[in-house]
Amino acid sequence: MADEQPTRTTISLRPGRLADAKACGRICFEAFGAIAAQHNFPPDFPSADVATDLMTMLLSHPRFFSVVAELDGTVVGSNFLDERSPVAGLGPITVDPKVQNLRIGRRLMQAALDRVTERGLPGVRLLQAAYHGRSLALYTTLGFQPREAIACMQGRPVGASLASYRLRRAVEKDAEACNRVCTFVHGHHRGGEVLDAIKQGTASVVEHEGRITGYATDLAFFAHAVGETNRELMALIGAASAFGGPGILVPVRNAALFQWCLDHGLRVIQVMTLMTVGLYNEPAGAYLPSVLY
Ligand SMILES: CC(C)(COP(=O)(O)OP(=O)(O)OC[C@H]1O[C@@H](n2cnc3c(N)ncnc32)[C@H](O)[C@@H]1OP(=O)(O)O)[C@@H](O)C(=O)NCCC(=O)NCCS
C-alpha cells in the first residue's frame, strides 16, 4: 500500500477504521446512486444512512478485510473482502463519483486481490451490475471470469408451500448440516456466513424426509441459499415474508427456478454477472448467491 503521485495529487491506501463509516457510507450511497441513475436503474441503497449502517457493520466485523483510498488525505473510496468462509466475497467497492475513472477503483481492487494471495485463499467471487460496462471491464482485466447471469428479483411474498418440505428457523446445531448441503452444491462450505445468520436470527433450514436438504441465511440481497434441488429453494422463497434490499438473486440459467419465480409474481430489477478468480465449481444443486457472492 505505498503512496504514489500520479499527478499533482496523492492517492494512498490504508486499512479501513470504524471512524470511516460515515464518509464511506456517503460515498457508497452516492457512487451506486450515480451509476444507477446514469443507466436509469433504481439505486441499490435507499439512503446514505442505510449505506453507512452497512459500512459500520463491515468496518467492525473482525472477518471482513477493508481498504480505504484517500486523495490528499480525504477518503474517496473503499473496498471489502468477506473472509468468513473459505472462498472470499469481494465488495462493495465504491469510489466517490467526483474522482471516478482515475484508477482508484483499480488500486482498491488490487489491494483486495493481494490480500487473497497473502492469505492463500483458494478463490474469490463477486457480483457485478451487468449494465455497468466500466466495472465489467475493470474486473475482467484483473482476471475475473464471468460465470453466469443472475437476476435480482423483487415482489410481494409468494405465500407458497411445498408438501413434504418443512421449514423452520435455523439454530446453531444445524450449522454442520447446512455446511454439508453447501459443500454438496458448491464444493466448499460458507460456514462463517451461516453462523452469523443463525446468531442474527435470519437463517432458516428446509427438512425433507427427515434431514436438512437446504437452507437460506435470509431471503435478501446480502444473503445466500442452497438446496439439493430446486424444490428446497421454492420452499424457502415461497415462505419468505419479504425479500430484503433490492431483491433475491436468482441464477438465470436455472430456467426452472427463474420461471417459477416469474410465475409467482416476482419481477426482474436488474441482471448481474457472477465473476470469479481461482476456485470455482459448477454448482451441483440449486443456489441463490449473495451480492457479496
Ligand atoms: C466501479 C468503480 C469502483 C470503479 O472505480 P474507478 O476508479 O471509477 O475505476 P478505474 O478508473 O480504476 O478503472 C476503470 C477501468 O475501466 C476502463 N473503462 C471504463 N469504462 C469502460 C468501458 N465502457 N469499456 C471498457 N473499459 C472501460 C477504464 O479505462 C479503466 O481501465 P484502465 O485502468 O485499464 O485504464 C466505480 O466506478 C464506482 O464506484 N462505481 C459505482 C459503484 C459500483 O458500481 N461498484 C461496483 C459494484 S459491482
The ligand as an SDF file (V2000), in Angstrom:
LIG
                    3D

 48 50  0  0  0  0  0  0  0  0999 V2000
  -16.7040    0.5170  -10.2010 C   0  0  0  0  0  0  0  0  0  0  0  0
  -15.8200    1.5870   -9.6030 C   0  0  0  0  0  0  0  0  0  0  0  0
  -15.4260    1.1860   -8.1990 C   0  0  0  0  0  0  0  0  0  0  0  0
  -14.5520    1.7050  -10.4790 C   0  0  0  0  0  0  0  0  0  0  0  0
  -13.6940    2.6690   -9.9270 O   0  0  0  0  0  0  0  0  0  0  0  0
  -12.9670    3.7650  -10.8570 P   0  0  0  0  0  0  0  0  0  0  0  0
  -11.9400    4.4240  -10.0120 O   0  0  0  0  0  0  0  0  0  0  0  0
  -14.0060    4.6440  -11.4870 O   0  0  0  0  0  0  0  0  0  0  0  0
  -12.3360    2.8580  -11.9790 O   0  0  0  0  0  0  0  0  0  0  0  0
  -10.8470    2.8320  -12.5520 P   0  0  0  0  0  0  0  0  0  0  0  0
  -10.5340    4.1920  -13.1010 O   0  0  0  0  0  0  0  0  0  0  0  0
   -9.9070    2.2970  -11.5510 O   0  0  0  0  0  0  0  0  0  0  0  0
  -10.9540    1.7180  -13.6840 O   0  0  0  0  0  0  0  0  0  0  0  0
  -11.8330    1.8030  -14.7210 C   0  0  0  0  0  0  0  0  0  0  0  0
  -11.2290    0.9870  -15.8640 C   0  0  0  0  0  0  0  0  0  0  0  0
  -12.2650    0.6550  -16.7620 O   0  0  0  0  0  0  0  0  0  0  0  0
  -11.9480    1.1720  -18.0590 C   0  0  0  0  0  0  0  0  0  0  0  0
  -13.2280    1.5170  -18.6340 N   0  0  0  0  0  0  0  0  0  0  0  0
  -14.0930    2.4810  -18.2400 C   0  0  0  0  0  0  0  0  0  0  0  0
  -15.2010    2.4210  -18.9980 N   0  0  0  0  0  0  0  0  0  0  0  0
  -15.0290    1.3920  -19.8720 C   0  0  0  0  0  0  0  0  0  0  0  0
  -15.8150    0.8350  -20.8950 C   0  0  0  0  0  0  0  0  0  0  0  0
  -17.0450    1.2990  -21.1790 N   0  0  0  0  0  0  0  0  0  0  0  0
  -15.3160   -0.2340  -21.5810 N   0  0  0  0  0  0  0  0  0  0  0  0
  -14.1040   -0.7090  -21.3100 C   0  0  0  0  0  0  0  0  0  0  0  0
  -13.3050   -0.2290  -20.3380 N   0  0  0  0  0  0  0  0  0  0  0  0
  -13.7680    0.8180  -19.6300 C   0  0  0  0  0  0  0  0  0  0  0  0
  -11.0400    2.3370  -17.7830 C   0  0  0  0  0  0  0  0  0  0  0  0
  -10.2600    2.6170  -18.9200 O   0  0  0  0  0  0  0  0  0  0  0  0
  -10.2020    1.7760  -16.6410 C   0  0  0  0  0  0  0  0  0  0  0  0
   -9.2520    0.8500  -17.1090 O   0  0  0  0  0  0  0  0  0  0  0  0
   -7.6600    1.1500  -17.0640 P   0  0  0  0  0  0  0  0  0  0  0  0
   -7.2860    1.1690  -15.6120 O   0  0  0  0  0  0  0  0  0  0  0  0
   -7.0670   -0.0160  -17.7830 O   0  0  0  0  0  0  0  0  0  0  0  0
   -7.4960    2.4640  -17.7380 O   0  0  0  0  0  0  0  0  0  0  0  0
  -16.5250    2.9640   -9.5750 C   0  0  0  0  0  0  0  0  0  0  0  0
  -16.8980    3.3160  -10.8840 O   0  0  0  0  0  0  0  0  0  0  0  0
  -17.7380    3.0230   -8.6960 C   0  0  0  0  0  0  0  0  0  0  0  0
  -17.6650    3.3670   -7.5090 O   0  0  0  0  0  0  0  0  0  0  0  0
  -18.9230    2.7170   -9.2480 N   0  0  0  0  0  0  0  0  0  0  0  0
  -20.1790    2.7650   -8.5180 C   0  0  0  0  0  0  0  0  0  0  0  0
  -20.3280    1.5890   -7.5980 C   0  0  0  0  0  0  0  0  0  0  0  0
  -20.1500    0.2910   -8.3220 C   0  0  0  0  0  0  0  0  0  0  0  0
  -20.6840    0.0790   -9.3980 O   0  0  0  0  0  0  0  0  0  0  0  0
  -19.3840   -0.6040   -7.6940 N   0  0  0  0  0  0  0  0  0  0  0  0
  -19.1290   -1.8950   -8.2570 C   0  0  0  0  0  0  0  0  0  0  0  0
  -20.1760   -2.8660   -7.8860 C   0  0  0  0  0  0  0  0  0  0  0  0
  -20.0090   -4.3440   -8.7650 S   0  0  0  0  0  0  0  0  0  0  0  0
  1  2  1  0
  2  3  1  0
  2  4  1  0
  2 36  1  0
  4  5  1  0
  5  6  1  0
  6  7  2  0
  6  8  1  0
  6  9  1  0
  9 10  1  0
 10 11  2  0
 10 12  1  0
 10 13  1  0
 13 14  1  0
 14 15  1  0
 15 16  1  0
 15 30  1  0
 16 17  1  0
 17 18  1  0
 17 28  1  0
 18 19  1  0
 18 27  1  0
 19 20  2  0
 20 21  1  0
 21 22  1  0
 21 27  2  0
 22 23  1  0
 22 24  2  0
 24 25  1  0
 25 26  2  0
 26 27  1  0
 28 29  1  0
 28 30  1  0
 30 31  1  0
 31 32  1  0
 32 33  2  0
 32 34  1  0
 32 35  1  0
 36 37  1  0
 36 38  1  0
 38 39  2  0
 38 40  1  0
 40 41  1  0
 41 42  1  0
 42 43  1  0
 43 44  2  0
 43 45  1  0
 45 46  1  0
 46 47  1  0
 47 48  1  0
M  END
$$$$
